Amino acid sequence: MSAEIICVGTELLLGDILNGNAQYLAKQLAQLGIPHYYQNVVGDNITRIKQAIAIAMSRSQIIIFTGGLGPTPDDLTCEAIANFFDSPLEEREEVIEELHRKYAARGRVMAPSNYKQALIPKGAEILPNPTGTAPGIIWQPRPDLTIFTFPGVPSEMHRMWEETAVPYLKNQGWGQEVIYSRMLRFWGVAESTLAEKVAPYLDLPNPTVAPYAGKGEVRLRISVKSATPEEAEGLIAPVAKEIQGIAGLDYYGADDDNLASVLGDLLRQRGETLGVAESCTGGLMGQMLTEISGSSDYFWGGVIAYDNSVKAGLLGVNPEDLEKFGAVSGTVAEQMAAGVRSRLGTSWGVSITGVAGPTGGTEDKPVGLVYIGLAGEGGAMSVENRFGARRGRSLIRHFSACTALDVLRRRLLVSK
């Protein structure tokens, strides 16, 4: 038995709203161990919704709808479902009473259009909505098919799913064996390179290992189906440990970790502090660091040295070196890192200077050329990176900030 998600709403097709409901439901189904192979997005049109139902019925036994339960004329989900199964819509008095109660509690009078939300296919159970006005349904129009409907508002859908749908499914025998996952995270290695290194693990049946990539980061998801978290951990842990050993320093964390949080933990453990100097990233690295709660334990501050006068006047970069080598150079990156470390009195200084584009590049210094400086007690060094103009300004800045964090992370790990 498998489930299928159908999200209803023309706004989803137009890209006006990000379809976070499908992502949420997919994760929830995995936690219940319910196979889920298909998702569909359909606009506010009865004919097309019915076509989506017909397709879903041919391959799935649980169909989950989100959206289209409101009071306006384009909210058509319940009407389309009832029409498809040739079932009349019934006005449910208990829904009307609940709607009046909610509007009265808000000091408002219910509009006549809201009566539409009380129209439920005959024989369906009401799936209560504790926070909004649109109830859902749980319906088995056929013995081998269960239909759930939820409003499109994420907060309403989440609560309805957790409080009613999950207990219902567990009562039907689901959730006895669930899917557990751990996401391993890597930086500084290409997806293809990592996939080659861990190729034997990509063919495992249980746990399974699958690669993902995005915005410079590579991830490996290790998933296992088991009856208990303890059993799952016993299957996942050895595979994760072996992969981490193969990846070496390219592996930086798991699950909700990010480069800033992992670097922060290392600095805190060592009792060391950090200051940053940024040119082309304009404070992005500092933003990443300060998004971590408690980062004041180790992050003391930063300087956005966009203009050369700030690099020289505030960070102490030699004007002659700026003239000779240019702002985008290893020499300047090193002096920026040493300068911010000296000015702030921190254990470490990290700097970024580069050409983020799309303008400003030359043959010698093309768009995407970025230097990262690192200064510590033993002196300063720099690393040259060529991120490529094709990535665009936003990604070049993102890659630069993340790589700068990663440079210090690797230094701390090898200097334990």
MARLOKOL-919350 format. One record per residue (C-alpha): x negated, y, z negated. Coordinates in Angstrom, 2 decimals, m for minus. Example, Ala and Ser with C-alpha at 12.3 -4.5 7.8 and 13.67 -1.06 7.14 Angstrom:
2
m12.30 / m4.50 / m7.80
m13.67 / m1.06 / m7.14
This chain:
416
0.00 / 0.00 / 0.00
m1.31 / 3.45 / 0.89
m0.25 / 7.08 / 0.53
m0.02 / 9.89 / 3.06
0.07 / 13.63 / 2.40
2.24 / 15.93 / 4.52
1.79 / 19.65 / 3.88
4.58 / 21.81 / 5.29
4.08 / 25.45 / 6.17
3.41 / 27.46 / 9.31
1.09 / 29.66 / 7.25
m1.23 / 26.66 / 6.83
m1.40 / 26.14 / 10.58
m2.17 / 29.82 / 11.12
m5.00 / 29.69 / 8.58
m3.40 / 32.31 / 6.35
m3.60 / 29.97 / 3.34
m6.33 / 27.48 / 2.47
m4.86 / 24.00 / 2.05
m6.06 / 23.33 / m1.49
m3.02 / 21.18 / m2.27
m4.23 / 18.39 / 0.02
m7.64 / 18.41 / m1.65
m6.09 / 18.26 / m5.11
m3.74 / 15.41 / m4.22
m6.52 / 13.46 / m2.50
m8.60 / 13.54 / m5.68
m5.60 / 12.59 / m7.79
m4.77 / 9.62 / m5.58
m8.37 / 8.43 / m5.83
m8.20 / 8.60 / m9.62
m5.13 / 6.37 / m9.52
m6.79 / 3.93 / m7.14
m4.16 / 4.57 / m4.46
m5.58 / 4.17 / m0.94
m5.14 / 7.33 / 1.11
m6.05 / 7.34 / 4.80
m4.08 / 10.15 / 6.42
m3.11 / 13.79 / 5.94
m0.85 / 15.88 / 8.15
0.00 / 19.58 / 8.32
3.23 / 20.57 / 10.02
4.96 / 23.90 / 10.51
8.40 / 24.97 / 9.30
10.35 / 23.10 / 11.95
12.85 / 20.29 / 11.30
12.08 / 18.38 / 14.48
8.34 / 18.34 / 13.84
8.77 / 17.47 / 10.16
10.89 / 14.49 / 11.19
8.22 / 13.45 / 13.68
5.64 / 13.59 / 10.89
7.87 / 11.37 / 8.72
8.21 / 8.80 / 11.49
4.45 / 8.63 / 11.95
3.79 / 8.42 / 8.21
6.35 / 5.64 / 7.74
4.59 / 3.50 / 10.33
1.40 / 3.36 / 8.29
2.04 / 4.42 / 4.68
4.33 / 3.41 / 1.84
4.04 / 6.58 / m0.25
4.67 / 9.94 / 1.41
3.85 / 13.09 / m0.55
5.19 / 16.43 / 0.68
4.07 / 19.86 / m0.45
5.74 / 23.08 / 0.64
9.08 / 23.99 / 2.16
11.20 / 23.79 / m1.02
11.99 / 27.47 / m1.45
15.27 / 29.36 / m0.96
14.52 / 30.99 / 2.41
15.77 / 29.78 / 5.83
12.32 / 28.48 / 6.82
12.13 / 26.15 / 3.77
13.24 / 22.96 / 5.49
11.54 / 20.00 / 3.80
14.52 / 18.50 / 1.94
16.87 / 19.15 / 4.85
14.50 / 17.41 / 7.29
14.01 / 14.41 / 4.99
17.76 / 13.96 / 4.44
18.41 / 14.38 / 8.14
15.79 / 11.81 / 9.07
17.32 / 9.15 / 6.81
20.87 / 10.17 / 7.73
21.64 / 10.99 / 4.10
23.85 / 13.89 / 2.98
22.51 / 16.70 / 0.82
24.29 / 17.00 / m2.52
24.45 / 20.13 / m4.63
23.20 / 19.03 / m8.04
24.88 / 20.88 / m10.89
22.00 / 20.25 / m13.30
19.63 / 22.02 / m10.93
21.95 / 25.03 / m10.67
22.20 / 25.24 / m14.45
18.41 / 25.11 / m14.76
18.02 / 27.84 / m12.15
20.46 / 30.13 / m13.97
18.65 / 29.48 / m17.25
15.26 / 30.38 / m15.78
16.51 / 33.56 / m14.15
18.28 / 34.62 / m17.34
15.09 / 34.03 / m19.33
13.34 / 36.45 / m16.99
16.12 / 39.02 / m17.28
17.11 / 38.60 / m13.65
20.21 / 37.55 / m11.73
19.84 / 34.58 / m9.39
20.36 / 35.38 / m5.71
22.89 / 33.26 / m3.78
20.07 / 31.94 / m1.57
18.64 / 30.04 / m4.55
21.59 / 27.63 / m4.49
19.80 / 26.05 / m1.53
17.22 / 24.67 / m3.97
19.93 / 22.59 / m5.63
20.57 / 20.62 / m2.42
19.05 / 17.17 / m2.97
19.30 / 14.07 / m0.73
21.92 / 11.69 / m2.07
20.35 / 9.03 / m4.26
17.12 / 10.93 / m4.93
15.82 / 11.59 / m8.44
14.99 / 15.15 / m9.41
11.30 / 15.86 / m10.00
11.51 / 18.72 / m12.51
9.56 / 21.94 / m12.07
8.77 / 23.33 / m15.55
7.35 / 26.64 / m14.32
8.94 / 27.52 / m10.97
12.42 / 27.40 / m9.49
12.00 / 24.75 / m6.79
12.52 / 21.18 / m8.04
11.00 / 18.26 / m6.21
12.38 / 14.82 / m5.57
11.34 / 11.22 / m6.06
13.25 / 9.06 / m3.62
13.13 / 5.52 / m2.31
15.28 / 5.66 / 0.83
14.00 / 2.17 / 1.62
12.63 / m0.55 / m0.65
9.12 / m0.23 / 0.80
8.93 / 3.58 / 0.84
8.64 / 6.21 / m1.91
8.86 / 9.93 / m1.13
7.68 / 12.74 / m3.39
8.24 / 16.43 / m2.69
6.46 / 19.31 / m4.41
6.54 / 23.07 / m3.96
3.59 / 24.68 / m2.22
2.61 / 26.82 / m5.23
m0.50 / 25.01 / m6.55
0.07 / 25.67 / m10.26
3.64 / 24.34 / m10.04
2.62 / 21.32 / m7.99
m0.24 / 20.41 / m10.34
1.96 / 20.37 / m13.41
4.75 / 18.44 / m11.71
2.27 / 15.87 / m10.47
0.61 / 15.38 / m13.84
3.76 / 15.39 / m15.99
6.14 / 13.38 / m13.80
4.56 / 11.82 / m10.70
1.56 / 10.23 / m12.42
3.64 / 8.53 / m15.16
6.08 / 7.33 / m12.50
3.32 / 5.82 / m10.37
1.66 / 4.20 / m13.36
5.01 / 2.71 / m14.32
5.10 / 1.24 / m10.83
1.78 / m0.49 / m11.47
m0.64 / 2.07 / m10.04
m3.62 / 3.39 / m11.96
m4.69 / m0.03 / m13.26
m7.83 / 0.08 / m11.13
m9.11 / 3.51 / m10.22
m11.84 / 5.10 / m8.13
m14.70 / 6.78 / m9.97
m17.33 / 8.91 / m8.23
m20.59 / 10.65 / m8.95
m21.97 / 13.28 / m6.60
m25.76 / 13.45 / m6.34
m27.10 / 16.80 / m5.12
m30.26 / 17.54 / m3.13
m32.02 / 20.66 / m1.85
m34.92 / 21.04 / 0.56
m34.26 / 17.91 / 2.60
m32.25 / 17.41 / 5.81
m29.20 / 15.17 / 5.72
m30.65 / 12.91 / 8.42
m33.96 / 12.59 / 6.58
m32.30 / 11.67 / 3.31
m29.93 / 9.25 / 5.07
m32.91 / 7.43 / 6.57
m34.61 / 7.17 / 3.18
m31.56 / 5.68 / 1.48
m30.18 / 3.79 / 4.50
m29.80 / 0.40 / 2.71
m27.51 / 1.99 / 0.12
m25.14 / 3.38 / 2.75
m23.97 / m0.17 / 3.53
m23.04 / m1.16 / m0.03
m19.44 / m2.41 / m0.44
m18.87 / m1.42 / m4.08
m20.09 / 1.07 / m5.02
m20.07 / 2.88 / m1.70
m22.53 / 5.65 / m0.87
m21.61 / 8.40 / 1.60
m23.62 / 11.50 / 2.65
m22.28 / 15.04 / 2.95
m23.97 / 18.30 / 3.92
m23.07 / 21.96 / 3.74
m24.80 / 25.35 / 3.37
m28.24 / 23.80 / 2.98
m27.30 / 21.30 / 0.33
m27.11 / 17.56 / 0.91
m24.89 / 15.40 / m1.28
m24.50 / 11.69 / m1.75
m21.22 / 10.51 / m3.23
m21.37 / 7.21 / m5.05
m17.87 / 5.76 / m5.49
m16.70 / 2.60 / m7.17
m13.32 / 1.00 / m7.79
m13.06 / m0.47 / m11.27
m10.69 / m1.00 / m14.17
m12.52 / 1.15 / m16.74
m14.92 / 4.13 / m16.79
m17.47 / 1.97 / m18.60
m17.40 / m0.64 / m15.86
m17.72 / 2.07 / m13.23
m20.70 / 3.64 / m14.98
m22.38 / 0.24 / m15.11
m22.10 / m0.06 / m11.33
m22.93 / 3.55 / m10.43
m25.87 / 4.21 / m12.78
m28.45 / 1.80 / m11.32
m27.70 / 2.88 / m7.74
m27.96 / 6.55 / m8.71
m31.26 / 5.95 / m10.50
m32.78 / 4.17 / m7.51
m31.68 / 6.91 / m5.11
m33.08 / 9.60 / m7.39
m36.39 / 7.77 / m7.45
m36.50 / 7.64 / m3.66
m35.55 / 11.33 / m3.27
m38.05 / 12.61 / m5.84
m37.99 / 16.39 / m6.34
m35.42 / 16.82 / m3.56
m32.83 / 15.54 / m6.05
m31.81 / 18.34 / m8.39
m28.56 / 17.38 / m10.15
m25.16 / 15.72 / m10.08
m21.44 / 16.50 / m10.05
m20.89 / 20.12 / m11.19
m24.58 / 21.04 / m11.33
m25.93 / 23.78 / m9.10
m29.45 / 25.09 / m8.61
m28.92 / 28.02 / m10.96
m27.52 / 25.89 / m13.79
m30.23 / 23.24 / m13.46
m32.98 / 25.87 / m13.38
m31.42 / 27.56 / m16.41
m31.46 / 24.31 / m18.39
m35.15 / 23.82 / m17.58
m36.04 / 27.36 / m18.66
m34.04 / 27.02 / m21.87
m35.69 / 23.70 / m22.72
m39.13 / 25.28 / m22.27
m38.25 / 28.49 / m24.09
m39.24 / 30.52 / m21.02
m37.71 / 33.53 / m19.30
m37.18 / 34.80 / m15.77
m37.02 / 38.10 / m13.91
m36.24 / 38.46 / m10.22
m37.01 / 40.96 / m7.48
m34.84 / 40.84 / m4.39
m34.98 / 42.63 / m1.08
m32.96 / 40.99 / 1.72
m30.67 / 39.10 / m0.69
m29.60 / 42.31 / m2.44
m28.95 / 40.76 / m5.87
m27.51 / 37.43 / m4.71
m30.03 / 35.39 / m6.70
m29.25 / 37.41 / m9.82
m25.54 / 36.85 / m9.24
m26.08 / 33.09 / m9.02
m28.03 / 33.11 / m12.27
m25.53 / 35.25 / m14.18
m22.56 / 33.14 / m13.06
m23.84 / 30.61 / m15.61
m22.48 / 31.18 / m19.10
m25.32 / 31.70 / m21.57
m27.84 / 32.69 / m18.91
m28.95 / 35.61 / m21.08
m30.96 / 33.02 / m23.02
m33.51 / 32.93 / m20.20
m32.59 / 35.48 / m17.50
m33.68 / 38.96 / m18.47
m32.80 / 40.91 / m15.36
m33.74 / 41.84 / m11.83
m34.66 / 44.58 / m9.41
m33.05 / 45.09 / m6.01
m36.06 / 46.49 / m4.15
m34.50 / 47.12 / m0.77
m36.56 / 50.13 / 0.23
m40.35 / 50.08 / 0.31
m40.49 / 53.03 / m2.09
m38.84 / 50.83 / m4.74
m41.22 / 47.98 / m4.01
m44.18 / 50.31 / m4.51
m42.87 / 52.65 / m7.19
m41.01 / 50.24 / m9.43
m42.67 / 46.89 / m8.78
m46.21 / 48.11 / m8.19
m46.64 / 46.74 / m4.67
m49.75 / 48.21 / m3.08
m48.66 / 50.79 / m0.42
m51.67 / 49.88 / 1.69
m50.55 / 46.24 / 1.75
m47.06 / 47.33 / 2.70
m48.55 / 49.26 / 5.59
m50.96 / 46.51 / 6.64
m48.85 / 43.37 / 6.18
m45.32 / 44.76 / 6.17
m42.57 / 44.29 / 3.58
m41.82 / 40.83 / 4.97
m45.06 / 39.07 / 4.08
m46.47 / 36.63 / 1.60
m48.73 / 39.29 / 0.11
m45.83 / 41.60 / m0.67
m43.68 / 38.72 / m1.99
m46.44 / 37.78 / m4.43
m46.85 / 41.36 / m5.63
m43.08 / 41.76 / m6.05
m42.92 / 38.61 / m8.18
m45.91 / 39.67 / m10.28
m44.50 / 43.17 / m10.59
m41.08 / 42.18 / m11.88
m42.67 / 39.70 / m14.29
m44.92 / 42.45 / m15.64
m42.19 / 45.09 / m15.85
m39.69 / 42.82 / m17.62
m42.21 / 40.88 / m19.70
m40.87 / 37.48 / m18.62
m42.56 / 34.10 / m18.32
m41.79 / 33.92 / m14.61
m41.12 / 36.32 / m11.77
m39.44 / 35.26 / m8.52
m39.11 / 37.47 / m5.45
m37.43 / 37.37 / m2.05
m38.28 / 39.48 / 0.98
m37.25 / 38.72 / 4.54
m35.30 / 39.53 / 7.70
m31.66 / 38.57 / 7.20
m30.54 / 40.00 / 10.56
m28.81 / 40.19 / 12.84
m31.03 / 43.21 / 13.60
m34.56 / 44.00 / 12.48
m36.31 / 40.95 / 13.86
m39.45 / 41.09 / 15.99
m41.48 / 38.52 / 17.89
m43.90 / 38.24 / 14.96
m41.22 / 38.45 / 12.30
m38.00 / 37.01 / 13.67
m34.62 / 37.01 / 12.01
m34.60 / 34.24 / 9.41
m38.21 / 34.70 / 8.31
m38.19 / 34.89 / 4.51
m41.00 / 34.88 / 1.96
m40.43 / 33.76 / m1.62
m42.90 / 34.83 / m4.27
m43.49 / 33.13 / m7.60
m45.56 / 34.56 / m10.43
m46.44 / 32.94 / m13.73
m49.23 / 32.85 / m16.25
m51.56 / 31.24 / m13.70
m51.08 / 33.90 / m11.04
m48.84 / 34.41 / m8.02
m48.15 / 32.45 / m4.85
m45.73 / 32.66 / m1.93
m43.82 / 30.30 / 0.33
m42.88 / 31.06 / 3.92
m39.45 / 29.95 / 5.18
m37.96 / 30.15 / 8.66
m34.21 / 29.72 / 8.33
m33.43 / 30.64 / 11.95
m31.41 / 33.51 / 13.40
m28.58 / 31.20 / 14.47
m27.51 / 30.72 / 10.86
m26.34 / 34.32 / 10.61
m26.93 / 36.93 / 7.93
m24.71 / 35.45 / 5.21
m26.23 / 31.96 / 5.40
m29.80 / 33.28 / 5.62
m29.23 / 35.22 / 2.40
m27.63 / 32.16 / 0.77
m30.48 / 29.88 / 1.85
m33.01 / 32.43 / 0.60
m31.49 / 32.76 / m2.88
m31.05 / 29.01 / m3.32
m34.53 / 28.21 / m2.07
m36.02 / 30.78 / m4.44
m34.30 / 29.08 / m7.37
m35.52 / 25.74 / m6.05
m39.14 / 26.88 / m5.79
m39.24 / 27.67 / m9.50
m37.30 / 24.50 / m10.35
m39.91 / 22.36 / m8.63
m42.76 / 24.26 / m10.29
m41.28 / 23.67 / m13.73
m40.80 / 19.97 / m13.07
m44.39 / 19.39 / m11.94
m45.89 / 21.48 / m14.74
m44.19 / 19.72 / m17.68
